[in-house]
């Protein structure tokens, strides 16, 4: 039987399939950004689209108070299984309409989570909420996939992977603005396989659109970096980081 889900069964295999993300390296990079753009160690950090909570977990172990926000209860179910999760506040909320009890020093949104916001109006709502709940002088650090990645890497390509007892076929359909993902999973358990299908859509946000959204929100752009670097993006950059600040 094939089950069509949205981060349903996918949550149970997500960590296995992202073990090449180098989360520790990403957290090192985030701490460098904090030092460079804040000048001090933030106390409270909120991660929008936190997924299975790996970034929250690692930063919590480094001494940060963490809030993880995600619209998928299945992903959060995986997050709370991780060691130290009792120290993290996980909220099952949509990033376009989340509510907090107070303000935070830093917002994060990692691994192209904002590309899943497919409406520019909804994207604006995210930034308005970030500004509302961000302390003066605080920063919003996020990354997005670039047009190059959608046009040249994902495009209409199909990828086949077989690893960690999970076989999956990832098909992409890109129309110049939206990229639809259709992923068929076959997960081995004992001598049999269970199959499920995930369907997702991302929007290719242009650099101009991001700048206009940041300006509209009343936040200010601090920097744009190539992935895990402090240099400018290049033509074939697949992921870029933005650092946005709320003026104090």
Protein Blocks (a to p, Z undefined) as FASTA:
>chain_A
ZZddehilmmmmmmmmmmmnommlmmmmmmmmmmmmnopacfbdcdehklnommmmmmmm
nopacddddfblklmmmmmmpghklmpccddddfklpccfbdcfbdcdeehllmmpmbfk
lmmmmmmmmmmmpcehiacddddddfklmmmmnmmaccdddeehiacddddddehjaccd
dddddddehjbccddddddddddddfklmmmmmmmnopacfbdcdehiabdcdfklcbdc
ddddddZZ
